[in-house]
Amino acid sequence: MRAAVVVFPGSNREGDVARALKLATGRPPDMVWHAERDLPAGVDLVVLPGGFSYGDYLRCGAIAARAHAMDAVRAHAARGGYVLGICNGFQILCEGGLLPGVLMRNRDLRFVSKMQRIRVERADTAFTRAYAKGQAIEVAIAHGEGNYEVDDETMARLEGEGRVAFRYCDAAGAVTEAANPNGSTAGIAGIYSERLNVLGLMPHPENLVDPLVGGTDGRGLFDSLARAA
Amino acid sequence: MKARVTVTLKSGVLDPQGKAIEGALRSLGVEGVASVRQGKVFDVELAAADRAGAEATLKAACEKLLANVIVENYRIEVA
């Protein structure tokens, strides 16, 4: 598994995700500056890290989504390559048209930064094979704009095609209003592209890979990817 | 040539910022405000000399970047 992490001005979780990738794959990912027009040869996975690209100016992820490197990411995804967008990376994927919908301001206007359970909706994708279907993993969330909104028709397609990757849930795995930290439609925490090779999610699995920081539930995602290619 | 682009949320899209402003106005004692929707204004200077060219440029700007047409509408006014 060869991975590359695209770095934008204002990205701030690239180091965390690089560490998680190195733990899972045994090699550090290539760091790619957003102005690059090409990805390193032989890359299997491209990660768009969390942060506040371009200071969240205009709309979260809007300017980063138009960076040169994103054309290469789009081409990579079109070839069937894996793409993972975490937090701001998820916002960038939506703004860039790689995933449907949009991430709006949290329902109660507050920035949420806490531990959160999310339910693994399917365990048969390149991103989730190391988990069990229905498992309620504990990861960190930290965002002000994580309220996933999408039109009804697209929502029906996402559900029908099994493209919801993770939902916010309680410790027992129940998806409830009380467990929803930001007002996301249907408790959505992450979604897949049509071919299941692009995943965007708001939570930060890269921050839960080391027992030293209180949990390792995030490792499964990187272990799954390490096995996928 | 100068122009103004106004970007607003489509009706039906929840606008928590507008709601918060609405509540703040109420708590300030500003009476008679039924609802508030927040948007953005862009004042743009254009190289184009003709109106049609300016409008075409701005339409491209809105579609490509200024508005997220999934949830936002835009209005172009060329001065």
Interface residues (C-beta under 8 A of the other chain):
Chain A: L58 R59 A62 I63 R66 E95 G101 V102 M104 R105 N106 R107 D108 L109 N147 E149 D151 G183
Chain B: V13 L14 P16 Q17 A20 K64 L65 L66 N68 I70 V71
